[in-house]
Amino acid sequence: MIGILSPALWLLHLFPSFNLDFNLLFLCPLALYLFGSYFLGLRLGLSRSASLLLAFLWTYNGHQMAQLDHLNVVWAHAFFPLVFLGLVEYLKSGKSLWLILAGFLFGVNALSGHPQIAFLEGLFFLTWIFLANPSPLANKFKASIGLLLGALLTSSAQLLFTLECQGGESFNQWGEADRFFHS
């Protein structure tokens, strides 16, 4: 199951049929990843055929297919290409709307799946922003701080609850929070 606080879960539960909900929970992250990777490849300057190949190879790689029985892992990867696309657009155009969208989607990524995967993806984004991107240093700092703030704001419900459980008299409450958000 994906994270209980995920807006994706809320939207999919608007459908009246349990079978339809279950199938969409399984198929939607793959579709998001597939189309996001395709448009990311186009924005990075790849040809249509190279972008299509990137999308299929990136979406249906061994790690993704090995995790199909763990929907929270699949959902954790679903927003990665869209966040990356938003970062690329922001750093090329300088329009704040792209950074806000990237931060929001990165927060939804943290709410929807494994927090560890969101953390590793965040490390990738920081590495890409500072090492592989030719933008001025001030723009790199704006992008990284904006992405972090957007993600923190979007996923604040989960983060504040986890901090509350961590700050109790015992750490036994962490097991409850872990089962609630992470399992």
Rosetta constraint file for C-alpha pairs under 8 A:
AtomPair CA 1 CA 70 HARMONIC 7.20 0.50
AtomPair CA 1 CA 71 HARMONIC 5.36 0.50
AtomPair CA 1 CA 72 HARMONIC 5.64 0.50
AtomPair CA 1 CA 183 HARMONIC 7.23 0.50
AtomPair CA 2 CA 6 HARMONIC 7.09 0.50
AtomPair CA 2 CA 9 HARMONIC 7.07 0.50
AtomPair CA 2 CA 71 HARMONIC 5.88 0.50
AtomPair CA 2 CA 72 HARMONIC 4.35 0.50
AtomPair CA 2 CA 75 HARMONIC 6.56 0.50
AtomPair CA 2 CA 112 HARMONIC 5.31 0.50
AtomPair CA 2 CA 113 HARMONIC 5.59 0.50
AtomPair CA 3 CA 9 HARMONIC 7.66 0.50
AtomPair CA 3 CA 72 HARMONIC 6.70 0.50
AtomPair CA 3 CA 111 HARMONIC 5.74 0.50
AtomPair CA 3 CA 112 HARMONIC 4.56 0.50
AtomPair CA 3 CA 113 HARMONIC 5.60 0.50
AtomPair CA 3 CA 180 HARMONIC 7.95 0.50
AtomPair CA 3 CA 181 HARMONIC 5.38 0.50
AtomPair CA 3 CA 182 HARMONIC 6.61 0.50
AtomPair CA 3 CA 183 HARMONIC 7.93 0.50
AtomPair CA 4 CA 9 HARMONIC 7.04 0.50
AtomPair CA 4 CA 111 HARMONIC 7.86 0.50
AtomPair CA 4 CA 112 HARMONIC 7.58 0.50
AtomPair CA 4 CA 180 HARMONIC 7.31 0.50
AtomPair CA 4 CA 181 HARMONIC 6.30 0.50
AtomPair CA 5 CA 9 HARMONIC 7.52 0.50
AtomPair CA 5 CA 10 HARMONIC 7.92 0.50
AtomPair CA 5 CA 111 HARMONIC 6.04 0.50
AtomPair CA 5 CA 112 HARMONIC 7.19 0.50
AtomPair CA 5 CA 157 HARMONIC 7.98 0.50
AtomPair CA 5 CA 158 HARMONIC 7.38 0.50
AtomPair CA 5 CA 181 HARMONIC 7.78 0.50
AtomPair CA 6 CA 10 HARMONIC 6.65 0.50
AtomPair CA 6 CA 108 HARMONIC 6.48 0.50
AtomPair CA 6 CA 111 HARMONIC 5.11 0.50
AtomPair CA 6 CA 112 HARMONIC 4.77 0.50
AtomPair CA 7 CA 11 HARMONIC 6.20 0.50
AtomPair CA 7 CA 108 HARMONIC 7.11 0.50
AtomPair CA 7 CA 112 HARMONIC 7.76 0.50
AtomPair CA 8 CA 12 HARMONIC 6.21 0.50
AtomPair CA 8 CA 112 HARMONIC 7.32 0.50
AtomPair CA 9 CA 13 HARMONIC 6.20 0.50
AtomPair CA 9 CA 25 HARMONIC 7.70 0.50
AtomPair CA 9 CA 112 HARMONIC 7.98 0.50
AtomPair CA 10 CA 14 HARMONIC 6.91 0.50
AtomPair CA 12 CA 21 HARMONIC 5.92 0.50
AtomPair CA 12 CA 24 HARMONIC 7.17 0.50
AtomPair CA 12 CA 25 HARMONIC 7.29 0.50
AtomPair CA 13 CA 21 HARMONIC 6.31 0.50
AtomPair CA 15 CA 20 HARMONIC 7.21 0.50
AtomPair CA 15 CA 21 HARMONIC 6.49 0.50
AtomPair CA 16 CA 20 HARMONIC 7.94 0.50
AtomPair CA 16 CA 21 HARMONIC 7.92 0.50
AtomPair CA 17 CA 21 HARMONIC 6.22 0.50
AtomPair CA 18 CA 22 HARMONIC 6.09 0.50
AtomPair CA 19 CA 23 HARMONIC 6.18 0.50
AtomPair CA 20 CA 24 HARMONIC 6.05 0.50
AtomPair CA 21 CA 25 HARMONIC 6.03 0.50
AtomPair CA 22 CA 26 HARMONIC 6.39 0.50
AtomPair CA 23 CA 27 HARMONIC 6.13 0.50
AtomPair CA 24 CA 28 HARMONIC 5.41 0.50
AtomPair CA 25 CA 29 HARMONIC 7.27 0.50
AtomPair CA 25 CA 71 HARMONIC 7.74 0.50
AtomPair CA 26 CA 30 HARMONIC 7.66 0.50
AtomPair CA 26 CA 71 HARMONIC 6.95 0.50
AtomPair CA 27 CA 31 HARMONIC 6.36 0.50
AtomPair CA 28 CA 32 HARMONIC 6.10 0.50
AtomPair CA 29 CA 33 HARMONIC 6.08 0.50
AtomPair CA 29 CA 74 HARMONIC 6.48 0.50
AtomPair CA 29 CA 75 HARMONIC 5.45 0.50
AtomPair CA 29 CA 77 HARMONIC 7.72 0.50
AtomPair CA 29 CA 78 HARMONIC 4.81 0.50
AtomPair CA 29 CA 79 HARMONIC 7.87 0.50
AtomPair CA 30 CA 34 HARMONIC 5.97 0.50
AtomPair CA 30 CA 59 HARMONIC 6.64 0.50
AtomPair CA 30 CA 74 HARMONIC 7.62 0.50
AtomPair CA 30 CA 78 HARMONIC 6.60 0.50
AtomPair CA 31 CA 35 HARMONIC 6.09 0.50
AtomPair CA 32 CA 36 HARMONIC 5.75 0.50
AtomPair CA 32 CA 78 HARMONIC 5.70 0.50
AtomPair CA 32 CA 79 HARMONIC 6.86 0.50
AtomPair CA 33 CA 37 HARMONIC 5.88 0.50
AtomPair CA 33 CA 55 HARMONIC 7.63 0.50
AtomPair CA 33 CA 59 HARMONIC 5.95 0.50
AtomPair CA 33 CA 77 HARMONIC 7.29 0.50
AtomPair CA 33 CA 78 HARMONIC 4.85 0.50
AtomPair CA 33 CA 79 HARMONIC 6.63 0.50
AtomPair CA 33 CA 80 HARMONIC 7.38 0.50
AtomPair CA 33 CA 81 HARMONIC 6.38 0.50
AtomPair CA 33 CA 82 HARMONIC 7.82 0.50
AtomPair CA 34 CA 38 HARMONIC 6.30 0.50
AtomPair CA 34 CA 55 HARMONIC 5.16 0.50
AtomPair CA 34 CA 56 HARMONIC 6.51 0.50
AtomPair CA 34 CA 58 HARMONIC 7.72 0.50
AtomPair CA 34 CA 59 HARMONIC 5.54 0.50
AtomPair CA 35 CA 39 HARMONIC 6.26 0.50
AtomPair CA 35 CA 55 HARMONIC 7.03 0.50
AtomPair CA 36 CA 40 HARMONIC 5.98 0.50
AtomPair CA 36 CA 55 HARMONIC 7.76 0.50
AtomPair CA 36 CA 79 HARMONIC 7.82 0.50
AtomPair CA 36 CA 81 HARMONIC 5.05 0.50
AtomPair CA 36 CA 82 HARMONIC 5.20 0.50
AtomPair CA 36 CA 85 HARMONIC 7.57 0.50
AtomPair CA 37 CA 41 HARMONIC 6.06 0.50
AtomPair CA 37 CA 51 HARMONIC 7.39 0.50
AtomPair CA 37 CA 54 HARMONIC 6.80 0.50
AtomPair CA 37 CA 55 HARMONIC 4.72 0.50
AtomPair CA 37 CA 58 HARMONIC 7.28 0.50
AtomPair CA 37 CA 59 HARMONIC 7.71 0.50
AtomPair CA 37 CA 81 HARMONIC 5.28 0.50
AtomPair CA 37 CA 82 HARMONIC 7.53 0.50
AtomPair CA 38 CA 42 HARMONIC 6.44 0.50
AtomPair CA 38 CA 51 HARMONIC 5.00 0.50
AtomPair CA 38 CA 52 HARMONIC 5.60 0.50
AtomPair CA 38 CA 54 HARMONIC 6.80 0.50
AtomPair CA 38 CA 55 HARMONIC 4.89 0.50
AtomPair CA 39 CA 43 HARMONIC 6.17 0.50
AtomPair CA 39 CA 51 HARMONIC 7.31 0.50
AtomPair CA 39 CA 85 HARMONIC 7.61 0.50
AtomPair CA 40 CA 44 HARMONIC 6.11 0.50
AtomPair CA 40 CA 51 HARMONIC 7.71 0.50
AtomPair CA 40 CA 81 HARMONIC 6.48 0.50
AtomPair CA 40 CA 82 HARMONIC 7.43 0.50
AtomPair CA 40 CA 84 HARMONIC 7.37 0.50
AtomPair CA 40 CA 85 HARMONIC 5.25 0.50
AtomPair CA 41 CA 45 HARMONIC 6.52 0.50
AtomPair CA 41 CA 46 HARMONIC 5.40 0.50
AtomPair CA 41 CA 47 HARMONIC 7.77 0.50
AtomPair CA 41 CA 50 HARMONIC 7.48 0.50
AtomPair CA 41 CA 51 HARMONIC 4.60 0.50
AtomPair CA 41 CA 52 HARMONIC 7.94 0.50
AtomPair CA 41 CA 54 HARMONIC 6.93 0.50
AtomPair CA 41 CA 55 HARMONIC 7.72 0.50
AtomPair CA 42 CA 46 HARMONIC 5.15 0.50
AtomPair CA 42 CA 47 HARMONIC 6.41 0.50
AtomPair CA 42 CA 48 HARMONIC 6.59 0.50
AtomPair CA 42 CA 51 HARMONIC 5.87 0.50
AtomPair CA 43 CA 85 HARMONIC 7.42 0.50
AtomPair CA 43 CA 88 HARMONIC 7.75 0.50
AtomPair CA 43 CA 89 HARMONIC 7.93 0.50
AtomPair CA 44 CA 88 HARMONIC 7.87 0.50
AtomPair CA 46 CA 50 HARMONIC 5.78 0.50
AtomPair CA 46 CA 51 HARMONIC 5.77 0.50
AtomPair CA 47 CA 51 HARMONIC 5.97 0.50
AtomPair CA 48 CA 52 HARMONIC 6.06 0.50
AtomPair CA 49 CA 53 HARMONIC 6.15 0.50
AtomPair CA 50 CA 54 HARMONIC 6.03 0.50
AtomPair CA 51 CA 55 HARMONIC 6.05 0.50
AtomPair CA 52 CA 56 HARMONIC 6.30 0.50
AtomPair CA 53 CA 57 HARMONIC 5.99 0.50
AtomPair CA 54 CA 58 HARMONIC 5.71 0.50
AtomPair CA 55 CA 59 HARMONIC 5.83 0.50
AtomPair CA 56 CA 60 HARMONIC 5.78 0.50
AtomPair CA 56 CA 61 HARMONIC 7.99 0.50
AtomPair CA 57 CA 61 HARMONIC 5.62 0.50
AtomPair CA 59 CA 64 HARMONIC 6.83 0.50
AtomPair CA 60 CA 64 HARMONIC 6.08 0.50
AtomPair CA 60 CA 65 HARMONIC 6.17 0.50
AtomPair CA 61 CA 65 HARMONIC 6.28 0.50
AtomPair CA 62 CA 66 HARMONIC 5.94 0.50
AtomPair CA 63 CA 67 HARMONIC 6.37 0.50
AtomPair CA 64 CA 68 HARMONIC 6.70 0.50
AtomPair CA 64 CA 74 HARMONIC 6.50 0.50
AtomPair CA 67 CA 71 HARMONIC 7.24 0.50
AtomPair CA 67 CA 73 HARMONIC 6.47 0.50
AtomPair CA 67 CA 74 HARMONIC 6.46 0.50
AtomPair CA 68 CA 74 HARMONIC 6.61 0.50
AtomPair CA 70 CA 74 HARMONIC 6.70 0.50
AtomPair CA 71 CA 75 HARMONIC 5.97 0.50
AtomPair CA 71 CA 113 HARMONIC 7.80 0.50
AtomPair CA 72 CA 76 HARMONIC 6.00 0.50
AtomPair CA 72 CA 112 HARMONIC 6.58 0.50
AtomPair CA 72 CA 113 HARMONIC 4.23 0.50
AtomPair CA 72 CA 114 HARMONIC 6.05 0.50
AtomPair CA 72 CA 182 HARMONIC 7.74 0.50
AtomPair CA 72 CA 183 HARMONIC 7.73 0.50
AtomPair CA 73 CA 77 HARMONIC 6.57 0.50
AtomPair CA 73 CA 113 HARMONIC 5.62 0.50
AtomPair CA 73 CA 114 HARMONIC 5.84 0.50
AtomPair CA 73 CA 117 HARMONIC 7.66 0.50
AtomPair CA 74 CA 78 HARMONIC 6.33 0.50
AtomPair CA 74 CA 113 HARMONIC 7.45 0.50
AtomPair CA 75 CA 79 HARMONIC 7.45 0.50
AtomPair CA 75 CA 109 HARMONIC 7.27 0.50
AtomPair CA 75 CA 112 HARMONIC 5.91 0.50
AtomPair CA 75 CA 113 HARMONIC 5.38 0.50
AtomPair CA 76 CA 80 HARMONIC 7.75 0.50
AtomPair CA 76 CA 109 HARMONIC 5.42 0.50
AtomPair CA 76 CA 110 HARMONIC 6.84 0.50
AtomPair CA 76 CA 112 HARMONIC 5.97 0.50
AtomPair CA 76 CA 113 HARMONIC 4.14 0.50
AtomPair CA 76 CA 114 HARMONIC 5.72 0.50
AtomPair CA 76 CA 115 HARMONIC 7.92 0.50
AtomPair CA 76 CA 117 HARMONIC 6.41 0.50
AtomPair CA 76 CA 118 HARMONIC 6.69 0.50
AtomPair CA 77 CA 109 HARMONIC 7.44 0.50
AtomPair CA 77 CA 113 HARMONIC 7.91 0.50
AtomPair CA 77 CA 117 HARMONIC 7.57 0.50
AtomPair CA 78 CA 109 HARMONIC 7.43 0.50
AtomPair CA 79 CA 83 HARMONIC 6.13 0.50
AtomPair CA 79 CA 105 HARMONIC 6.38 0.50
AtomPair CA 79 CA 106 HARMONIC 6.97 0.50
AtomPair CA 79 CA 108 HARMONIC 7.80 0.50
AtomPair CA 79 CA 109 HARMONIC 5.77 0.50
AtomPair CA 80 CA 84 HARMONIC 6.15 0.50
AtomPair CA 80 CA 106 HARMONIC 7.46 0.50
AtomPair CA 80 CA 109 HARMONIC 7.52 0.50
AtomPair CA 80 CA 121 HARMONIC 7.30 0.50
AtomPair CA 81 CA 85 HARMONIC 5.96 0.50
AtomPair CA 82 CA 86 HARMONIC 6.18 0.50
AtomPair CA 82 CA 102 HARMONIC 7.23 0.50
AtomPair CA 82 CA 105 HARMONIC 7.35 0.50
AtomPair CA 83 CA 87 HARMONIC 6.29 0.50
AtomPair CA 83 CA 101 HARMONIC 7.59 0.50
AtomPair CA 83 CA 102 HARMONIC 4.53 0.50
AtomPair CA 83 CA 103 HARMONIC 7.29 0.50
AtomPair CA 83 CA 105 HARMONIC 5.93 0.50
AtomPair CA 83 CA 106 HARMONIC 6.02 0.50
AtomPair CA 84 CA 88 HARMONIC 6.19 0.50
AtomPair CA 84 CA 102 HARMONIC 7.25 0.50
AtomPair CA 84 CA 125 HARMONIC 7.37 0.50
AtomPair CA 85 CA 89 HARMONIC 6.12 0.50
AtomPair CA 85 CA 102 HARMONIC 7.76 0.50
AtomPair CA 86 CA 90 HARMONIC 6.08 0.50
AtomPair CA 86 CA 98 HARMONIC 5.00 0.50
AtomPair CA 86 CA 99 HARMONIC 6.16 0.50
AtomPair CA 86 CA 101 HARMONIC 6.46 0.50
AtomPair CA 86 CA 102 HARMONIC 4.83 0.50
AtomPair CA 87 CA 91 HARMONIC 6.13 0.50
AtomPair CA 87 CA 98 HARMONIC 6.78 0.50
AtomPair CA 87 CA 99 HARMONIC 6.15 0.50
AtomPair CA 87 CA 102 HARMONIC 6.15 0.50
AtomPair CA 87 CA 143 HARMONIC 7.24 0.50
AtomPair CA 88 CA 92 HARMONIC 6.12 0.50
AtomPair CA 89 CA 93 HARMONIC 5.83 0.50
AtomPair CA 89 CA 94 HARMONIC 7.57 0.50
AtomPair CA 89 CA 95 HARMONIC 7.89 0.50
AtomPair CA 89 CA 98 HARMONIC 6.23 0.50
AtomPair CA 90 CA 94 HARMONIC 4.86 0.50
AtomPair CA 90 CA 95 HARMONIC 5.55 0.50
AtomPair CA 90 CA 96 HARMONIC 6.61 0.50
AtomPair CA 90 CA 97 HARMONIC 7.75 0.50
AtomPair CA 90 CA 98 HARMONIC 5.08 0.50
AtomPair CA 90 CA 99 HARMONIC 5.64 0.50
AtomPair CA 90 CA 143 HARMONIC 7.69 0.50
AtomPair CA 91 CA 135 HARMONIC 6.84 0.50
AtomPair CA 91 CA 139 HARMONIC 7.13 0.50
AtomPair CA 91 CA 140 HARMONIC 7.88 0.50
AtomPair CA 91 CA 143 HARMONIC 7.38 0.50
AtomPair CA 95 CA 99 HARMONIC 7.39 0.50
AtomPair CA 96 CA 100 HARMONIC 6.22 0.50
AtomPair CA 97 CA 101 HARMONIC 6.12 0.50
AtomPair CA 98 CA 102 HARMONIC 6.07 0.50
AtomPair CA 99 CA 103 HARMONIC 6.06 0.50
AtomPair CA 99 CA 143 HARMONIC 6.82 0.50
AtomPair CA 99 CA 146 HARMONIC 6.46 0.50
AtomPair CA 99 CA 147 HARMONIC 6.46 0.50
AtomPair CA 100 CA 104 HARMONIC 6.08 0.50
AtomPair CA 100 CA 146 HARMONIC 7.22 0.50
AtomPair CA 100 CA 147 HARMONIC 7.36 0.50
AtomPair CA 100 CA 150 HARMONIC 6.32 0.50
AtomPair CA 101 CA 105 HARMONIC 6.09 0.50
AtomPair CA 102 CA 106 HARMONIC 6.02 0.50
AtomPair CA 102 CA 147 HARMONIC 6.39 0.50
AtomPair CA 102 CA 150 HARMONIC 7.67 0.50
AtomPair CA 103 CA 107 HARMONIC 6.22 0.50
AtomPair CA 103 CA 146 HARMONIC 6.70 0.50
AtomPair CA 103 CA 147 HARMONIC 4.31 0.50
AtomPair CA 103 CA 148 HARMONIC 6.57 0.50
AtomPair CA 103 CA 149 HARMONIC 6.97 0.50
AtomPair CA 103 CA 150 HARMONIC 3.98 0.50
AtomPair CA 103 CA 151 HARMONIC 4.78 0.50
AtomPair CA 103 CA 154 HARMONIC 7.84 0.50
AtomPair CA 104 CA 108 HARMONIC 6.24 0.50
AtomPair CA 104 CA 150 HARMONIC 5.35 0.50
AtomPair CA 104 CA 151 HARMONIC 5.62 0.50
AtomPair CA 104 CA 153 HARMONIC 7.96 0.50
AtomPair CA 104 CA 154 HARMONIC 5.81 0.50
AtomPair CA 105 CA 109 HARMONIC 6.01 0.50
AtomPair CA 105 CA 151 HARMONIC 7.33 0.50
AtomPair CA 106 CA 110 HARMONIC 6.42 0.50
AtomPair CA 106 CA 118 HARMONIC 7.58 0.50
AtomPair CA 106 CA 147 HARMONIC 7.48 0.50
AtomPair CA 106 CA 150 HARMONIC 7.63 0.50
AtomPair CA 106 CA 151 HARMONIC 5.29 0.50
AtomPair CA 107 CA 111 HARMONIC 6.27 0.50
AtomPair CA 107 CA 150 HARMONIC 6.77 0.50
AtomPair CA 107 CA 151 HARMONIC 3.76 0.50
AtomPair CA 107 CA 152 HARMONIC 6.39 0.50
AtomPair CA 107 CA 153 HARMONIC 7.38 0.50
AtomPair CA 107 CA 154 HARMONIC 4.88 0.50
AtomPair CA 107 CA 155 HARMONIC 4.99 0.50
AtomPair CA 108 CA 112 HARMONIC 5.88 0.50
AtomPair CA 108 CA 151 HARMONIC 7.48 0.50
AtomPair CA 108 CA 154 HARMONIC 6.63 0.50
AtomPair CA 108 CA 155 HARMONIC 6.67 0.50
AtomPair CA 109 CA 113 HARMONIC 6.30 0.50
AtomPair CA 109 CA 118 HARMONIC 6.51 0.50
AtomPair CA 110 CA 114 HARMONIC 6.64 0.50
AtomPair CA 110 CA 115 HARMONIC 5.36 0.50
AtomPair CA 110 CA 118 HARMONIC 5.40 0.50
AtomPair CA 110 CA 151 HARMONIC 7.80 0.50
AtomPair CA 110 CA 155 HARMONIC 6.62 0.50
AtomPair CA 111 CA 115 HARMONIC 7.63 0.50
AtomPair CA 111 CA 155 HARMONIC 5.89 0.50
AtomPair CA 111 CA 158 HARMONIC 7.00 0.50
AtomPair CA 113 CA 117 HARMONIC 7.73 0.50
AtomPair CA 113 CA 118 HARMONIC 7.85 0.50
AtomPair CA 113 CA 182 HARMONIC 7.20 0.50
AtomPair CA 114 CA 118 HARMONIC 6.56 0.50
AtomPair CA 114 CA 182 HARMONIC 6.27 0.50
AtomPair CA 115 CA 119 HARMONIC 6.14 0.50
AtomPair CA 115 CA 182 HARMONIC 7.73 0.50
AtomPair CA 116 CA 120 HARMONIC 6.27 0.50
AtomPair CA 117 CA 121 HARMONIC 6.04 0.50
AtomPair CA 118 CA 122 HARMONIC 6.00 0.50
AtomPair CA 119 CA 123 HARMONIC 6.36 0.50
AtomPair CA 120 CA 124 HARMONIC 6.37 0.50
AtomPair CA 121 CA 125 HARMONIC 6.25 0.50
AtomPair CA 122 CA 126 HARMONIC 6.22 0.50
AtomPair CA 123 CA 127 HARMONIC 6.12 0.50
AtomPair CA 124 CA 128 HARMONIC 6.08 0.50
AtomPair CA 125 CA 129 HARMONIC 5.98 0.50
AtomPair CA 126 CA 130 HARMONIC 6.13 0.50
AtomPair CA 126 CA 144 HARMONIC 6.49 0.50
AtomPair CA 127 CA 131 HARMONIC 5.62 0.50
AtomPair CA 127 CA 132 HARMONIC 7.28 0.50
AtomPair CA 128 CA 132 HARMONIC 4.89 0.50
AtomPair CA 128 CA 133 HARMONIC 6.23 0.50
AtomPair CA 129 CA 133 HARMONIC 5.37 0.50
AtomPair CA 129 CA 140 HARMONIC 5.91 0.50
AtomPair CA 129 CA 143 HARMONIC 7.61 0.50
AtomPair CA 129 CA 144 HARMONIC 7.22 0.50
AtomPair CA 130 CA 137 HARMONIC 7.88 0.50
AtomPair CA 130 CA 140 HARMONIC 6.28 0.50
AtomPair CA 135 CA 139 HARMONIC 6.33 0.50
AtomPair CA 135 CA 140 HARMONIC 6.55 0.50
AtomPair CA 136 CA 140 HARMONIC 6.48 0.50
AtomPair CA 137 CA 141 HARMONIC 6.34 0.50
AtomPair CA 138 CA 142 HARMONIC 6.26 0.50
AtomPair CA 139 CA 143 HARMONIC 6.05 0.50
AtomPair CA 140 CA 144 HARMONIC 6.20 0.50
AtomPair CA 141 CA 145 HARMONIC 6.01 0.50
AtomPair CA 142 CA 146 HARMONIC 5.79 0.50
AtomPair CA 143 CA 147 HARMONIC 5.97 0.50
AtomPair CA 144 CA 148 HARMONIC 6.18 0.50
AtomPair CA 145 CA 149 HARMONIC 6.03 0.50
AtomPair CA 146 CA 150 HARMONIC 5.98 0.50
AtomPair CA 147 CA 151 HARMONIC 6.13 0.50
AtomPair CA 148 CA 152 HARMONIC 6.05 0.50
AtomPair CA 149 CA 153 HARMONIC 6.02 0.50
AtomPair CA 150 CA 154 HARMONIC 6.10 0.50
AtomPair CA 151 CA 155 HARMONIC 6.01 0.50
AtomPair CA 152 CA 156 HARMONIC 5.51 0.50
AtomPair CA 152 CA 159 HARMONIC 7.87 0.50
AtomPair CA 155 CA 159 HARMONIC 6.32 0.50
AtomPair CA 156 CA 160 HARMONIC 5.79 0.50
AtomPair CA 157 CA 161 HARMONIC 6.21 0.50
AtomPair CA 158 CA 162 HARMONIC 6.12 0.50
AtomPair CA 158 CA 181 HARMONIC 7.68 0.50
AtomPair CA 159 CA 163 HARMONIC 6.14 0.50
AtomPair CA 160 CA 164 HARMONIC 6.07 0.50
AtomPair CA 161 CA 165 HARMONIC 6.26 0.50
AtomPair CA 161 CA 177 HARMONIC 7.80 0.50
AtomPair CA 162 CA 166 HARMONIC 6.14 0.50
AtomPair CA 162 CA 174 HARMONIC 7.50 0.50
AtomPair CA 162 CA 177 HARMONIC 6.40 0.50
AtomPair CA 163 CA 167 HARMONIC 6.10 0.50
AtomPair CA 164 CA 168 HARMONIC 6.73 0.50
AtomPair CA 165 CA 171 HARMONIC 7.46 0.50
AtomPair CA 165 CA 173 HARMONIC 5.61 0.50
AtomPair CA 165 CA 174 HARMONIC 5.77 0.50
AtomPair CA 165 CA 177 HARMONIC 6.91 0.50
AtomPair CA 166 CA 170 HARMONIC 7.92 0.50
AtomPair CA 166 CA 171 HARMONIC 6.18 0.50
AtomPair CA 166 CA 173 HARMONIC 7.26 0.50
AtomPair CA 166 CA 174 HARMONIC 6.21 0.50
AtomPair CA 167 CA 171 HARMONIC 7.96 0.50
AtomPair CA 168 CA 173 HARMONIC 7.52 0.50
AtomPair CA 171 CA 175 HARMONIC 7.75 0.50
AtomPair CA 172 CA 176 HARMONIC 7.56 0.50
AtomPair CA 173 CA 177 HARMONIC 6.53 0.50
AtomPair CA 174 CA 178 HARMONIC 5.85 0.50
AtomPair CA 175 CA 179 HARMONIC 6.11 0.50
AtomPair CA 176 CA 180 HARMONIC 6.11 0.50
AtomPair CA 177 CA 181 HARMONIC 6.12 0.50
AtomPair CA 177 CA 182 HARMONIC 7.81 0.50
AtomPair CA 178 CA 182 HARMONIC 5.15 0.50
AtomPair CA 178 CA 183 HARMONIC 6.84 0.50
AtomPair CA 179 CA 183 HARMONIC 5.02 0.50
